[in-house]
Amino acid sequence: TRQTMLALFETLRAGGSDTGTALRTLRQLVVERLVCMDCNEGADLHTVTSAMTALAECALDLAYQEACRVLDAQHGAPLSAQGMRADLCIVGMGKLGARELNVSSDIDLIYVYDQDGDTAGDADGRGRISNQEYFGKMVRAIYTLLGDTTEHGFVFRVDLALRPNGNSGPPAVSLGALEEYFHVQGREWERFAWLKSRVV
């Protein structure tokens, strides 16, 4: 369950593992448990897909929190024109959106932030960047934590190709730009892909 995964992650961190290593070890242990449940206990498909989906959601949440902590220290919080913190939504597409992940699935993601603006800067007021730059850095940081292959393996392969303009588009898109994209040039297959989407 997500609760046991979070508890295991905290145990791994307390034992000295950094976030990326703890997430990769967590994946290995979850998959090992699922193999035992599948082969020895006859676990059904729903058990496997539910656990892998929970792992993806848990890993994304933990990677997001780590990226926020690091980027806020460097650049300050991303702010709207009204001074409120801009939020990022991580949208799961395909099997992740439908809660159908299996042990070999990659995760299809679209990152959407709600407000344009600039960050507050660090404690000394330096390091201000646009929200688009901030969330672009966040997407890359999350990818590093989840998608990069290290000596401990990877957590999930991450695919961002379903975002507006595919791999040539920005890694994170504002809500306004996403809406405009679908009004102006979104194709039917792209609209259909959103039928399995949900904010994870």
Phi, psi and chi 1 to 4 in degrees:
 res  aa     phi    psi   chi1   chi2   chi3   chi4
   1 THR       -  164.5   64.8      -      -      -
   2 ARG   -59.8  -37.9 -178.3  168.2  178.6  150.0
   3 GLN   -62.8  -43.9  -69.2   74.0   22.6      -
   4 THR   -69.7  -32.5   56.8      -      -      -
   5 MET   -65.2  -44.1  -68.3  176.7 -161.7      -
   6 LEU   -63.4  -41.2  -73.6  169.7      -      -
   7 ALA   -63.5  -41.7      -      -      -      -
   8 LEU   -65.3  -41.3  178.0   53.5      -      -
   9 PHE   -58.5  -46.5  173.9   81.5      -      -
  10 GLU   -62.9  -37.5  -67.1  -58.2  -31.1      -
  11 THR   -64.2  -43.1  -59.8      -      -      -
  12 LEU   -63.5  -41.6  -67.9  164.9      -      -
  13 ARG   -65.1  -42.4  -70.1  -74.9  -77.8  127.8
  14 ALA   -64.0  -26.4      -      -      -      -
  15 GLY   -81.3   -0.7      -      -      -      -
  16 GLY   109.9   -2.7      -      -      -      -
  17 SER   -75.5  140.7  -65.9      -      -      -
  18 ASP   -74.7  173.5   60.2   39.9      -      -
  19 THR   -59.3  -47.2  -61.5      -      -      -
  20 GLY   -61.8  -44.0      -      -      -      -
  21 THR   -66.2  -42.5  -59.6      -      -      -
  22 ALA   -61.9  -40.2      -      -      -      -
  23 LEU   -66.3  -40.4  -73.0  170.2      -      -
  24 ARG   -68.1  -39.7  -75.6  161.2  177.1   77.5
  25 THR   -66.0  -39.8  -54.8      -      -      -
  26 LEU   -57.8  -46.4  174.0   63.2      -      -
  27 ARG   -59.3  -46.3 -179.8 -154.6  163.7   84.7
  28 GLN   -58.8  -41.8  -67.7  165.7   10.9      -
  29 LEU   -71.6  -37.0  -66.7  169.9      -      -
  30 VAL   -65.4  -46.1  167.9      -      -      -
  31 VAL   -64.7  -40.3  170.8      -      -      -
  32 GLU   -58.7  -44.3  178.1 -170.9   33.2      -
  33 ARG   -63.7  -40.7  176.4   72.0 -176.7  122.9
  34 LEU   -66.7  -37.6  -74.6  174.6      -      -
  35 VAL   -61.0  -44.7  167.7      -      -      -
  36 CYS   -63.1  -43.6  -69.7      -      -      -
  37 MET   -65.6  -38.8  -69.6  173.7   67.3      -
  38 ASP   -69.6  -48.9 -173.3   24.0      -      -
  39 CYS   -80.1  -37.3  -64.5      -      -      -
  40 ASN   -98.0  -27.4  -61.1  -23.5      -      -
  41 GLU  -116.3   -1.1  -58.2  169.5   23.2      -
  42 GLY    65.4   38.5      -      -      -      -
  43 ALA   -57.7  142.3      -      -      -      -
  44 ASP   -82.5  169.7   61.4   14.1      -      -
  45 LEU   -59.9  -39.4  179.5   63.4      -      -
  46 HIS   -61.0  -38.3  176.8   72.6      -      -
  47 THR   -61.1  -44.1  -60.3      -      -      -
  48 VAL   -67.5  -49.4  174.9      -      -      -
  49 THR   -67.4  -34.6   57.2      -      -      -
  50 SER   -64.9  -43.6  -64.9      -      -      -
  51 ALA   -67.0  -42.2      -      -      -      -
  52 MET   -67.7  -35.7  -70.8  -54.8  -64.3      -
  53 THR   -66.8  -42.2  -60.1      -      -      -
  54 ALA   -62.3  -39.1      -      -      -      -
  55 LEU   -62.3  -44.6  174.8   62.3      -      -
  56 ALA   -62.5  -45.5      -      -      -      -
  57 GLU   -63.3  -43.7  -67.2  169.7   -8.1      -
  58 CYS   -63.1  -47.4 -179.4      -      -      -
  59 ALA   -64.1  -41.5      -      -      -      -
  60 LEU   -62.9  -42.6  -78.6  164.1      -      -
  61 ASP   -63.3  -45.1 -169.6   36.3      -      -
  62 LEU   -66.6  -40.6  -68.3  165.8      -      -
  63 ALA   -65.6  -39.9      -      -      -      -
  64 TYR   -60.9  -46.3  168.1   80.2      -      -
  65 GLN   -61.6  -42.3  -69.2  175.5   36.9      -
  66 GLU   -64.5  -44.9  175.3   72.4    6.0      -
  67 ALA   -63.4  -40.7      -      -      -      -
  68 CYS   -58.9  -47.1  -92.8      -      -      -
  69 ARG   -59.5  -46.2 -175.2 -175.8   62.9   74.2
  70 VAL   -68.8  -47.0  171.6      -      -      -
  71 LEU   -70.0  -36.5  -72.1  169.9      -      -
  72 ASP   -63.0  -37.1  -80.4    9.5      -      -
  73 ALA   -66.6  -33.3      -      -      -      -
  74 GLN   -84.8  -40.4  -67.3  173.6  -16.2      -
  75 HIS  -124.1   -5.9  -57.1  -69.5      -      -
  76 GLY    80.5  171.5      -      -      -      -
  77 ALA   -71.1  145.7      -      -      -      -
  78 PRO   -74.7  130.6   27.6  -31.9      -      -
  79 LEU  -121.6  150.1  -57.4  174.0      -      -
  80 SER   -82.1  175.3   68.6      -      -      -
  81 ALA   -62.0  -25.2      -      -      -      -
  82 GLN   -88.5    1.6  -65.4   75.1   33.7      -
  83 GLY    86.4    7.5      -      -      -      -
  84 MET   -88.6  150.9  -56.9  -66.2  -69.1      -
  85 ARG   -66.5  130.6 -175.0  179.6 -178.0  103.2
  86 ALA   -76.9  142.5      -      -      -      -
  87 ASP  -108.2  149.1  -73.4  -36.1      -      -
  88 LEU  -109.1  132.1  178.7   72.8      -      -
  89 CYS  -107.4  129.2  -70.1      -      -      -
  90 ILE   -99.9  112.9  -57.2  177.0      -      -
  91 VAL   -97.6  121.1 -178.5      -      -      -
  92 GLY   -87.3  131.2      -      -      -      -
  93 MET  -112.3  169.7  -51.5  -68.9  -74.1      -
  94 GLY    58.3 -132.3      -      -      -      -
  95 LYS   -65.7  -33.1  -72.0 -176.0  177.2 -179.8
  96 LEU   -67.3  -45.2  174.7   57.3      -      -
  97 GLY   -60.7  -35.6      -      -      -      -
  98 ALA   -90.3    3.8      -      -      -      -
  99 ARG    59.7   43.0  -63.5 -179.6  174.1   88.8
 100 GLU  -121.7   22.8  -62.5  171.0  -17.5      -
 101 LEU   -65.0  140.2  -73.5 -177.2      -      -
 102 ASN  -112.9 -178.5   59.5   54.0      -      -
 103 VAL   -68.2  -15.7  -65.1      -      -      -
 104 SER  -110.2    4.6   64.2      -      -      -
 105 SER   -71.2  144.5  -63.1      -      -      -
 106 ASP   -88.6  174.3   61.3   -0.4      -      -
 107 ILE  -116.9  127.0   51.6  175.7      -      -
 108 ASP   -93.8  121.9  -65.7  -65.3      -      -
 109 LEU  -127.7  149.2  -57.4  174.6      -      -
 110 ILE  -130.1  128.1  -62.3  176.6      -      -
 111 TYR  -100.9  123.8  -66.1   89.5      -      -
 112 VAL  -127.6  126.3 -176.9      -      -      -
 113 TYR  -109.9  151.4   59.9   94.9      -      -
 114 ASP   -89.7  -21.6   63.7  -12.9      -      -
 115 GLN  -137.5  134.5  -61.2  -75.4  -24.3      -
 116 ASP   -78.0  163.4  -75.9  -47.6      -      -
 117 GLY   151.0 -155.5      -      -      -      -
 118 ASP  -133.4  162.5  -63.4  -57.7      -      -
 119 THR   -80.5  165.5   63.1      -      -      -
 120 ALA   -78.9  -16.5      -      -      -      -
 121 GLY    90.1  167.8      -      -      -      -
 122 ASP   -76.5 -168.2   63.4   13.6      -      -
 123 ALA   -60.1  -25.7      -      -      -      -
 124 ASP   -98.1    6.6  -61.3  -41.1      -      -
 125 GLY    82.6    7.7      -      -      -      -
 126 ARG   -98.2  172.0  -63.8 -176.9  -55.0 -115.7
 127 GLY    79.8   18.0      -      -      -      -
 128 ARG   -68.9  136.3  -68.8 -175.2   67.4 -163.3
 129 ILE  -139.3  168.3   57.4  175.3      -      -
 130 SER   -71.1  156.7   70.6      -      -      -
 131 ASN   -60.1  -35.9  -72.0   -4.7      -      -
 132 GLN   -61.9  -42.1 -176.5  175.4   29.0      -
 133 GLU   -65.0  -43.1  -70.1  175.6  -83.3      -
 134 TYR   -58.4  -50.6  176.1   95.4      -      -
 135 PHE   -72.3  -28.0  -70.9  117.9      -      -
 136 GLY   -62.5  -43.4      -      -      -      -
 137 LYS   -63.7  -37.0  -73.7  174.7 -179.7  -89.9
 138 MET   -64.8  -43.7  177.3  171.3  -76.3      -
 139 VAL   -59.1  -43.2  169.2      -      -      -
 140 ARG   -66.8  -37.8  -72.1 -173.8  -75.7  -81.7
 141 ALA   -65.7  -41.9      -      -      -      -
 142 ILE   -64.8  -40.7  -68.3  172.0      -      -
 143 TYR   -61.1  -43.5 -178.9   86.0      -      -
 144 THR   -58.5  -42.4  -62.4      -      -      -
 145 LEU   -70.8  -30.7  -72.8  167.9      -      -
 146 LEU  -107.7  -40.5  -59.4 -176.2      -      -
 147 GLY   -98.3  -25.2      -      -      -      -
 148 ASP   -66.4  141.6  -82.5   -4.9      -      -
 149 THR   -93.1  122.6  -59.1      -      -      -
 150 THR  -117.9 -170.9   71.4      -      -      -
 151 GLU   -64.5  -14.7   66.2  -90.1   26.2      -
 152 HIS   -99.6    7.7  -57.5  -73.2      -      -
 153 GLY    90.1 -151.2      -      -      -      -
 154 PHE  -133.1  167.8   61.0   89.1      -      -
 155 VAL   -91.6  -57.0 -173.1      -      -      -
 156 PHE  -145.5  146.5  -77.8   96.8      -      -
 157 ARG   -73.5  134.4  -66.9 -177.3  -51.9  -82.4
 158 VAL  -114.1  130.2  179.1      -      -      -
 159 ASP  -119.8  123.1 -170.8  -12.8      -      -
 160 LEU  -109.9   13.8  -56.6  179.5      -      -
 161 ALA   -68.7  -17.0      -      -      -      -
 162 LEU   -82.8   -4.3  -69.5  176.2      -      -
 163 ARG   -69.4  161.9   69.2 -174.1 -171.8  -90.3
 164 PRO   -53.4  132.5  -29.5   36.6      -      -
 165 ASN    67.1   14.8  -62.3  -54.0      -      -
 166 GLY    57.3 -143.3      -      -      -      -
 167 ASN   -70.2  -11.2  -70.2  -32.8      -      -
 168 SER   -89.5   -8.1   62.1      -      -      -
 169 GLY   -85.9  169.2      -      -      -      -
 170 PRO   -65.0  151.1   24.2  -32.0      -      -
 171 PRO   -63.6  -32.9   15.9  -24.9      -      -
 172 ALA  -124.8  139.8      -      -      -      -
 173 VAL  -121.9  143.4   62.3      -      -      -
 174 SER   -74.2  156.1   70.5      -      -      -
 175 LEU   -59.4  -40.6 -168.1   57.2      -      -
 176 GLY   -63.3  -42.2      -      -      -      -
 177 ALA   -67.8  -35.9      -      -      -      -
 178 LEU   -63.8  -45.0  178.6   67.5      -      -
 179 GLU   -62.2  -44.9 -175.9  177.4   12.7      -
 180 GLU   -62.9  -40.4 -178.4 -180.0   -5.2      -
 181 TYR   -58.0  -45.3  175.7   83.0      -      -
 182 PHE   -72.9  -28.5  -81.9  109.8      -      -
 183 HIS   -70.7  -37.2  -82.1  -56.4      -      -
 184 VAL   -94.5  -45.5  174.0      -      -      -
 185 GLN  -140.0    3.1   64.8 -172.4   70.6      -
 186 GLY   -60.8  130.5      -      -      -      -
 187 ARG   -89.6  163.7  -67.9  158.0  -70.2 -176.1
 188 GLU   -59.5  -43.5  -75.9 -174.3   -5.9      -
 189 TRP   -63.3  -32.1   71.0  -95.7      -      -
 190 GLU   -68.2  -39.6  -69.8  178.5  -73.7      -
 191 ARG   -64.8  -41.4  -62.4  172.8 -171.4  -86.5
 192 PHE   -63.3  -35.3  -69.1  141.2      -      -
 193 ALA   -60.0  -29.1      -      -      -      -
 194 TRP   -74.4   -9.6  -79.3   79.1      -      -
 195 LEU   -63.5  -26.7  -68.9  172.2      -      -
 196 LYS  -102.0   15.9  -79.8 -170.0  171.6 -176.5
 197 SER   -89.4  152.4   70.5      -      -      -
 198 ARG  -160.2  153.1   64.3 -172.6  174.8   90.9
 199 VAL   -75.0  122.6  174.3      -      -      -
 200 VAL  -104.0      -  -62.9      -      -      -
